[in-house]
């Protein structure tokens, strides 16, 4: 793809004329990402995928709006630069943000951490602390008041995600239907609303490579919304790298976390409660909900793969992950321990 229209757009938006370089990058979740160099500036361009798994997924312009609204808040993000809604410029709507020299924790920890295993727990503490900061944002003051959800938030969420599953036209997933019924029957009172990331976990944050772990930025905000903060917390706990975690983040390469030095799930929930001041007593319900919702999210990409609209190998793997998550949620509602 030619970069001339992108060059022209950036020159017009920024009011100068500077040559650019554009290089595809790996990562970025379901969106596509590119490294952009423009003079001394080092940016990342995040573009919507060609085939979205639903009509509401991958709205990068909405994502940019949220980041732009909170860019001066005490939250760890890559500062947004500019957005574009014209697909003719670079193939799909996109936005540009500062490039952060950090790494997500996906296939092992940085080499710099390996020599200091006693510091590994700090990564999870930083993860929780950054989440507390996000949930503390005054989203109304930041101009996001129009994103406030309607009353009966959790009830509407249940209906929305059942509808989302139906829209895929793929597998029926009876376990998902059973879990939805349990969630509705045991639904807690709505929490005070907060800015939520929506896909909060270790591989959606960037850490400095040296020890002790330092969280530099929270990335991949495509599922962000104003909603229930305990969903974010329960979601992150699914990916705990210790034995309590349900889904592993591909820890196939050494070095990995020294699990003897990691805070357990209960300690992380207590840390969140203490620092946020929120009531976390109904977290067990959210543990089920987060697994169920994540399963439906992943099923969307798997259904896209089955229809031949995605050639990403990870999307084929999502089918088994959906089954794992629904099995874990079923274990929880049947009175067992999370798996």
MORA-V760717 format. One record per helix or strand of 3 or more residues. SS is the DSSP state (2 for helix, 1 for strand). FROM is the first residue (numbers start at 1). TO is the last residue. Records with the same first field share a line. If there is no record, write none. Layout:
# MORA-V760717
SS = FROM-TO + FROM-TO
This chain:
# MORA-V760717
2 = 4-14 + 60-70 + 87-90 + 111-114 + 117-119 + 121-135 + 145-147 + 153-168 + 174-185 + 202-204 + 229-238 + 259-261 + 265-276 + 283-306 + 313-333
1 = 20-25 + 32-38 + 41-47 + 80-84 + 94-98 + 193-196 + 205-207 + 215-218 + 225-228
